[in-house]
Amino acid sequence: MCEDCLVDYTRCVHVTADATDAYRQAMRLCALMEHRGEEAELLTLLESVDEVRRMAAALPNSRFVHRPYPGARPSCGADGCEPDVPVMDDRELEAHLPLEMSARFAPGTAEDRVIAALGDSGNAVFLVWPGRWPDRPEHGLHGFRHDAVQVAFRGDHSDPALPSGRHAVHVHVSKESGHRGVEYLAAQAGVHP
């Protein structure tokens, strides 16, 4: 998860069983941003070879990091490593699971491929679009450098790190904006929980 994105107030504004709907609602919110970041970010933890292959195909320039579970015999060193996923066969890849995956890409260039690569099961996949909300103090909204929209694909709305069959759209605002600012944004975008 983007550490900077979580320093302030975050609230779930939409939950759905349809990944495409979650993405569509996220884009409606992003359209309200005064300034959108030049890069979106994907973060997830992959635990199967099939899932790694699907996600690597969707975002070929991703970073994969293996961090062994505590007490496990590490396959590439106690602190982990960055395996070269595209050149590994399935057996080699299996020895490096789980893998943390992260990627940065221009908004609007890879989201459809990511949604297609989700599959039916696995851990939550986070997409974050940073930006800055406009200042609308009369509606409780105050733009801040860590504003963002996030979708937790297969992430529960109460704890996005817990996998679920639902997809949750979250809005990140300043502490000053809080609940009132989020409600204003959701109403402007026509997004409802």
BATOR-933589 format. One line per field, with one value per atom (N, C-alpha, C): y negated, z negated, x negated; atom name. Coordinates in steps of 0.1 Angstrom, whole numbers. Last residue first. Layout:
<rs>
Y [Y	...] .
Z [Z	...] .
X [X	...] .
atomo [CA	...] .
</rs>
This chain:
<rs>
Y [-41	-28	-17	-59	-56	-42	-87	-74	-71	-111	-102	-88	-129	-119	-109	-145	-151	-141	-126	-132	-138	-121	-110	-116	-147	-141	-130	-150	-160	-153	-129	-129	-138	-138	-126	-125	-161	-162	-150	-150	-159	-161	-133	-127	-137	-153	-143	-138	-177	-174	-164	-174	-186	-184	-152	-151	-162	-149	-154	-152	-118	-132	-136	-91	-96	-112	-68	-81	-85	-35	-44	-58	-9	-21	-30	26	14	2	56	46	33	90	76	67	113	114	100	106	109	110	104	107	110	76	89	93	51	61	75	34	37	48	37	39	44	29	25	27	38	24	20	63	59	44	67	63	58	72	84	80	42	53	65	13	26	37	-17	-5	7	-51	-37	-27	-84	-74	-60	-110	-99	-92	-134	-130	-119	-145	-130	-126	-173	-166	-151	-184	-181	-173	-206	-198	-196	-202	-210	-201	-205	-198	-208	-216	-208	-201	-232	-218	-209	-255	-256	-242	-248	-249	-250	-233	-237	-238	-228	-234	-239	-197	-212	-216	-171	-176	-191	-157	-167	-172	-124	-137	-147	-89	-101	-114	-60	-72	-84	-27	-40	-50	6	-4	-18	37	22	14	67	60	45	93	80	74	127	116	103	149	144	132	157	158	152	154	156	156	127	141	142	103	106	120	96	105	109	77	89	100	56	62	75	51	56	62	42	55	60	18	29	42	3	8	19	-8	6	12	-35	-27	-12	-52	-49	-39	-66	-64	-62	-50	-62	-58	-32	-33	-45	-10	-23	-25	18	13	-2	47	33	28	76	70	55	100	87	81	135	123	111	164	154	142	180	175	173	192	178	172	217	216	202	210	216	215	204	193	198	229	218	208	240	246	236	224	224	230	205	215	216	171	182	192	148	158	171	131	135	146	127	135	139	126	122	130	116	126	121	100	96	106	112	108	104	115	116	112	117	105	104	143	140	127	158	149	145	173	164	155	189	194	185	194	185	191	213	214	205	195	203	203	177	191	200	155	157	172	159	159	161	139	152	150	120	118	131	111	122	119	88	90	102	73	85	87	47	51	63	47	47	51	45	38	37	58	64	57	63	52	57	86	73	61	105	102	89	104	100	97	115	101	96	142	133	118	151	151	141	149	142	140	168	154	145	192	187	172	194	192	186	176	187	184	153	165	178	118	130	143	89	100	112	56	68	78	24	32	44	-1	12	18	-35	-25	-13	-60	-52	-41	-92	-77	-72	-118	-113	-98	-129	-124	-118	-156	-141	-138	-182	-178	-163	-182	-194	-191	-155	-160	-173	-144	-155	-162	-121	-132	-145	-103	-109	-121	-95	-103	-110	-81	-92	-101	-61	-71	-83	-46	-53	-64	-36	-46	-53	-19	-30	-41	-1	-10	-22	11	4	-5	22	11	4	41	30	19	58	51	39	63	61	53	62	75	74	32	39	53	2	16	23	-31	-22	-8	-44	-51	-42	-43	-35	-42	-68	-62	-55	-82	-74	-68	-109	-103	-95	-103	-111	-104	-86	-94	-102	-69	-65	-74	-77	-78	-76	-70	-84	-86	-42	-47	-62	-22	-35	-42	12	0	-12] .
Z [17	11	15	48	35	30	68	63	49	80	81	77	77	87	89	57	70	81	36	42	56	31	36	42	23	35	40	-1	10	23	-16	-12	-1	-20	-12	-8	-35	-22	-13	-58	-51	-36	-68	-64	-55	-60	-67	-60	-57	-49	-55	-76	-77	-69	-67	-79	-81	-31	-43	-55	-16	-17	-29	5	-5	-4	10	12	1	25	13	18	34	39	26	35	27	32	44	48	42	31	35	38	20	34	39	3	4	18	-18	-5	-7	-37	-37	-24	-32	-31	-32	-37	-23	-22	-59	-59	-45	-49	-63	-65	-23	-25	-39	-11	-19	-22	22	9	1	49	40	26	53	60	51	40	35	42	55	56	49	46	45	47	51	52	52	30	40	40	16	20	30	6	5	9	7	16	15	8	0	9	6	13	6	-13	-13	-6	-18	-10	-9	-29	-38	-30	-13	-13	-22	-14	-18	-18	-5	-19	-23	18	17	2	38	25	26	55	55	41	47	48	49	65	55	58	67	73	62	75	67	74	76	85	76	71	65	75	66	76	70	51	49	61	47	56	55	22	27	36	34	24	31	51	47	37	78	64	63	105	96	81	123	120	110	130	117	114	157	151	136	162	169	163	147	143	150	161	147	143	185	185	171	177	183	183	167	158	164	184	180	172	190	199	196	171	183	193	159	157	171	164	168	166	136	150	152	114	117	132	93	106	106	74	74	89	55	68	67	36	35	49	37	43	41	15	22	27	41	36	21	50	46	41	60	48	43	83	71	58	100	95	83	106	99	93	118	106	99	141	130	117	149	152	139	154	145	150	168	173	165	156	170	174	129	131	146	113	126	132	78	89	102	55	66	78	21	33	43	-15	-3	9	-37	-35	-23	-35	-46	-44	-2	-13	-23	14	20	10	0	13	19	-35	-23	-11	-53	-47	-35	-77	-65	-60	-98	-101	-89	-81	-93	-96	-46	-58	-70	-25	-31	-43	1	-13	-20	33	24	10	55	44	36	87	78	67	106	97	88	141	126	118	168	162	146	176	179	171	166	163	164	176	176	174	171	185	186	143	150	165	138	135	142	148	153	150	132	147	153	107	110	125	109	106	110	113	123	121	89	102	112	61	70	83	45	39	48	43	52	46	32	28	36	47	43	38	62	52	49	86	83	72	93	87	84	119	110	104	125	124	115	124	137	137	106	107	121	114	113	114	99	105	103	91	97	105	97	91	99	108	100	95	120	129	121	99	104	113	98	87	92	121	119	108	116	126	126	97	93	103	113	102	97	130	135	124	111	118	124	102	93	100	127	120	110	130	140	134	109	109	119	90	104	105	66	70	84	46	57	60	28	28	39	21	30	29	3	8	18	-25	-14	-10	-33	-35	-23	-51	-40	-44	-60	-62	-49	-59	-64	-65	-50	-62	-67	-28	-39	-52	-8	-5	-18	-17	-17	-15	-12	-26	-26	7	8	-6	0	0	0] .
X [223	219	229	222	229	225	214	210	217	215	227	224	196	193	205	207	204	202	209	221	219	182	190	203	174	168	177	189	191	186	179	193	196	153	155	170	157	151	153	168	176	170	147	159	167	118	125	138	103	115	124	83	91	104	70	77	87	75	68	76	84	84	76	91	81	82	116	112	102	120	117	113	140	134	133	137	140	133	151	141	146	154	159	148	146	151	156	115	129	134	86	93	108	77	83	90	69	59	65	91	88	77	114	100	96	139	135	120	141	142	138	118	130	129	108	104	117	109	109	105	93	99	98	95	90	98	87	96	89	85	79	90	75	86	79	60	60	73	38	52	51	15	16	31	16	7	8	50	38	29	79	69	56	107	94	84	141	130	118	164	155	143	177	182	173	163	177	184	138	140	155	126	140	144	99	103	118	98	99	103	74	88	88	48	52	66	34	38	40	31	28	32	46	44	43	39	40	37	51	47	49	43	46	42	58	49	53	59	64	53	52	51	57	75	62	63	96	92	78	102	113	109	85	89	99	71	74	77	67	57	61	86	87	78	75	88	90	51	51	64	61	53	52	73	81	74	51	61	70	32	30	42	36	29	29	48	55	48	18	32	39	-13	-4	10	-25	-22	-13	-43	-38	-36	-40	-42	-37	-48	-45	-47	-43	-43	-40	-58	-52	-53	-53	-60	-51	-57	-49	-58	-78	-65	-65	-100	-101	-88	-94	-103	-104	-79	-72	-81	-100	-91	-83	-110	-119	-110	-88	-93	-102	-83	-73	-79	-114	-103	-94	-122	-121	-110	-121	-130	-130	-102	-100	-109	-113	-101	-100	-139	-137	-125	-135	-136	-133	-149	-140	-142	-147	-154	-144	-153	-146	-154	-169	-161	-153	-180	-172	-163	-180	-186	-176	-163	-173	-179	-146	-151	-162	-145	-145	-152	-125	-138	-138	-106	-107	-121	-105	-107	-109	-84	-92	-93	-85	-77	-87	-107	-103	-94	-99	-103	-98	-106	-104	-108	-92	-101	-97	-90	-86	-97	-78	-89	-83	-69	-66	-79	-66	-77	-75	-42	-55	-67	-13	-22	-37	-1	6	-3	-21	-17	-9	-21	-33	-30	5	2	-11	2	12	9	-20	-21	-11	-10	-22	-23	11	14	2	-3	6	9	-18	-25	-16	-5	-5	-12	-5	-9	-8	-13	-9	-14	-1	-9	-4	-3	4	-6	2	-5	4	-2	4	-4	4	-4	4	1	9	0	-14	-15	-4	-9	-13	-14	21	7	4	42	40	25	59	46	45	85	79	66	107	94	90	128	131	118	120	123	126	118	106	109	146	140	127	147	156	151	129	125	135	142	130	126	163	166	154	148	156	159	138	129	136	162	153	144	171	179	170	151	152	160	157	144	145	185	181	168	195	190	184	187	194	188	188	185	193	177	185	179	162	174	182	142	148	161	118	131	136	92	96	109	71	84	88	36	47	60	17	14	25	18	26	24	1	15	23	-25	-21	-6	-24	-25	-20	-5	-12	-12	-8	0	-9] .
atomo [N	CA	C	N	CA	C	N	CA	C	N	CA	C	N	CA	C	N	CA	C	N	CA	C	N	CA	C	N	CA	C	N	CA	C	N	CA	C	N	CA	C	N	CA	C	N	CA	C	N	CA	C	N	CA	C	N	CA	C	N	CA	C	N	CA	C	N	CA	C	N	CA	C	N	CA	C	N	CA	C	N	CA	C	N	CA	C	N	CA	C	N	CA	C	N	CA	C	N	CA	C	N	CA	C	N	CA	C	N	CA	C	N	CA	C	N	CA	C	N	CA	C	N	CA	C	N	CA	C	N	CA	C	N	CA	C	N	CA	C	N	CA	C	N	CA	C	N	CA	C	N	CA	C	N	CA	C	N	CA	C	N	CA	C	N	CA	C	N	CA	C	N	CA	C	N	CA	C	N	CA	C	N	CA	C	N	CA	C	N	CA	C	N	CA	C	N	CA	C	N	CA	C	N	CA	C	N	CA	C	N	CA	C	N	CA	C	N	CA	C	N	CA	C	N	CA	C	N	CA	C	N	CA	C	N	CA	C	N	CA	C	N	CA	C	N	CA	C	N	CA	C	N	CA	C	N	CA	C	N	CA	C	N	CA	C	N	CA	C	N	CA	C	N	CA	C	N	CA	C	N	CA	C	N	CA	C	N	CA	C	N	CA	C	N	CA	C	N	CA	C	N	CA	C	N	CA	C	N	CA	C	N	CA	C	N	CA	C	N	CA	C	N	CA	C	N	CA	C	N	CA	C	N	CA	C	N	CA	C	N	CA	C	N	CA	C	N	CA	C	N	CA	C	N	CA	C	N	CA	C	N	CA	C	N	CA	C	N	CA	C	N	CA	C	N	CA	C	N	CA	C	N	CA	C	N	CA	C	N	CA	C	N	CA	C	N	CA	C	N	CA	C	N	CA	C	N	CA	C	N	CA	C	N	CA	C	N	CA	C	N	CA	C	N	CA	C	N	CA	C	N	CA	C	N	CA	C	N	CA	C	N	CA	C	N	CA	C	N	CA	C	N	CA	C	N	CA	C	N	CA	C	N	CA	C	N	CA	C	N	CA	C	N	CA	C	N	CA	C	N	CA	C	N	CA	C	N	CA	C	N	CA	C	N	CA	C	N	CA	C	N	CA	C	N	CA	C	N	CA	C	N	CA	C	N	CA	C	N	CA	C	N	CA	C	N	CA	C	N	CA	C	N	CA	C	N	CA	C	N	CA	C	N	CA	C	N	CA	C	N	CA	C	N	CA	C	N	CA	C	N	CA	C	N	CA	C	N	CA	C	N	CA	C	N	CA	C	N	CA	C	N	CA	C	N	CA	C	N	CA	C	N	CA	C	N	CA	C	N	CA	C	N	CA	C	N	CA	C	N	CA	C	N	CA	C	N	CA	C	N	CA	C	N	CA	C	N	CA	C	N	CA	C	N	CA	C	N	CA	C	N	CA	C	N	CA	C	N	CA	C	N	CA	C	N	CA	C	N	CA	C	N	CA	C	N	CA	C	N	CA	C	N	CA	C] .
</rs>
